[in-house]
Amino acid sequence: MLPYENPALAPARRAEDLCSRLTLREKVGQLCQRLYGFESYVRRGDNLALSDSFCQEVQRFGGLGTLYGLYRADPWSGRNFETGLDGALAPRAYNMAQRYVMEHSRFHIPMLLSSECPHGHQALSGYLLPINLAAGATFDPELLRRAGEICGRQLRGMGVNLALVSVLDVLRDPRWGRGEECYGEDPLLASRFARAIVEGIQSQGPAVVAKHLLAQGETTGGVNASAARIGERELREIHLPAAKAACEAGARGFMAAYNEVDGIPCHANEALLTGLLREEWGFDGVVMADGCAIDRLNAITGDAVRSGALALSSGVDIGLWDEGFARLEEAAAQGLVREEDIDRAVTRVLTLKFEQGLFEHPFLPETAPERFSLSDYPQGFELSKESLVLLKNDGVLPLQKGCRVALIGPAADELYRQLGDYSPPVRPGEAYTLLGGLRAVCDRGIAHCDGSDLAEARRLAASCEVAVLALGGSSSRFAHARFDKNGAALSPEGSMDCGEGVDSARLALPGGQLALYEAVRAAAARVAVVLVAGRPYAIPEIAETCDALLAAFYPGPWGGLAIAQALTGGFSPCGRLPVSFPKHAGQLPVCYNEKSGVVPLGYCEASMRAPLFAFGEGFGYSTIAFSGFSLDQTPYDGGPSGETVLTLRMTLSNTGPMDDAAVPQLYVSRLTGDTVPRVMELKAFAKRRLVRGESACISLTLTADDLSVYDRRMRFVYRHDRVLLRLCDSGRELWRREVQL
């Protein structure tokens, strides 16, 4: 038995031995991920065959390193329930591809399978979650962890080894179309959710490839893949915490980002991919390229051979749809890359294959995989409910029994408007639009129109006691969008105004929706606005004059039912804003944690000095009282960095008419120091549900790490500064105290 064949040896040892036996071309093949997996098979009815392009790629390299997106289904892939892989077809196609790969490899090396899972598996019958921005609005990482476990189980059952999961981006500019993939604008919130989803999915077996590294959410002017024109301090304070949390949670992969940081493309950033990720943090997994990104380096190298060599030398291990990595053999022959660098990357890939157990168990049972319906696995629906954020209510909500309701607007009955980007087709009957949800929970008819005819909208609004106006944007790829070769939408196409490749300069509601609102507002006695969106919009006219405003960041397939239950009093909304809403795009940035040296300056227009709604805002139908505050402080003199320094205790009491939840948020403002501080920074939060009349005591703790800062020499140190502590919820300050650390 050769060492690589011995399952008793460590995966890394087996990988080293196997790598030493491969030819250079075979090694290069292990680093390539050039195929679009949804094009690797041909389906005619229930008959499947491998495509010529798949077979030619395997034969070219004597094997295959990784196959991307075998199960992907959406308008870009062209796969749906008639043309894609569902039920027993999925494992049949997987086994067919895996068997061909192993039969054409001298050492019978199996392939890895990677699959998109930004908010659930992007496959037919995929278990879908609300978008990340909605998950962040729950302020409940544990709930996301439980939902992630369900995603991980489905991925494992379908043979997916690498789950490509959006966890690293922090939303600093809402003009960016991919803001929906972020958990919010705050690094602590993003870190907690990044850790939760990585641990949830990986607890079931698949390895997470966390994307994108790094600072894509910073942008230049909100444009996708544009430069992050920031320095190391902003990187470490805002964008690196989520990546570090994912690393500490055990993520086995990271995907490099399209953008550049200070002139260095992330795919060529050795200081990031090797220096920080591997040497500083100790990461030992794989770094994957984003789609076609290595070839984008041609703009600075001049050709694909040099681009592949540059990316590999910088720390990229696996390509994606690029030519550059396919030509690493040429790069080695030209002396542009060392074979030992290729060996290092190949060993990492093979180690992952051994860790995944592929050599011992390369095939799947050819039976239909388990169905993960939301009725049997309600975690996704719970996320939908917990994510709804009530921002205004003049008493119109919850809707009174028996009142006549008109449901008007483009988001009222279009399912794909509430799913977000990177979503597969969904079967009829396995999801709820808002109209479907209201019909399910109401004992009366619901008058409805989509608002495209303003006269009809005015007539319906005038005929009812309350107009529920469903507005917002769309990241739906199902409305005649066209796509680039990396899958990004070519803007403007179809009805998309959000999603990958769809950025906004104005942040206005699309499609004449402000005119629709004004028509309904003039005709209706009361107006409750439901904003179904993938980003914050600038809607001051609506916020000022509506009677109620409920924000629903794309809430997923059962989101319509969740919204309907919230509107009718089935539960109290308890989400909080994970991102601030501006009044105008020209006001950006409006992130709550900007530097104190900038924010006080403001604009000559006094109305533009504050956001429309700030991070952390949101309230419910009940009333939560906070009382009994006490603060304990322990002197810190350089002990373990996780040692508790401050503990804030309080009593919460639900004094209102419904069950509800409190989301206490503890912020720190540094009053002294040696660098310009942020206005305030979230350092601890909790979510506590309280039934009507219940009281509970809770505490929030801050450790030495929580209170440490990067000093002017970029050392992460604990300073004995004076700080201001603030406890907030629902956008209100509940308690404050100055403390000398």
DAUR-V865944 format. One line per field, one symbol per residue. psi: psi as a letter, one per 30 degrees, with the letter a starting at -180 (. if undefined). A space follows every 50 residues. Layout:
psi->???
This chain:
psi->kleffjfflkeeeeeeeeeffkleeeeeeffkifkjffgflkkjbgkklk leeeeeeeeeghakdkkkhefkkleefgkafffajlbfeefeeeeeeeee eefgkeghkllkkkkkhehlkilkgkjkllleeeeeffhieeeeeeeeee eeeeeefggkejjjkjffkkjfjffkfgffflfafkeeeeeeeeeeeeee efffelkkjkkkjlhefeljggkkglkjilaeeeeeeeffeeeeeeeffg kflkkllflljhfjkefgieeefeeeeeeefgkgbkkkllkgeeffffff ffleeeeeeeeeffgkekajgleeffgfeeeeefgfkkffeeeeeeeeee eeeeefgeeeifllkhlklkkilfefigeeeeeeeffkjjfkjhffklkk kfkkkkjklfgehjeffgellhklkkkkfglkleeeeefffkglljkklf ffjeeeeeeeefflekjjjjlaakgkggigllllfgfkkjkkkbgkgllk gjlkffglklhgfeeeeeeeeffkekkkkjjjlglkljheeeefflfkjj kjkjgafgeeeeeeeeeggflkkglkkfkkklfkeffklgkfhlkffeef ealfjefgflleklkflklafakkkklhkkkkkkkkhgakfgkkekkkkl kkkjgaflkakkikkjlkkkflaglkllelkkfkllkjkklkfklkkllk kkleeeglljafghkjlkkilklkkkklkggkkfklkkkj.
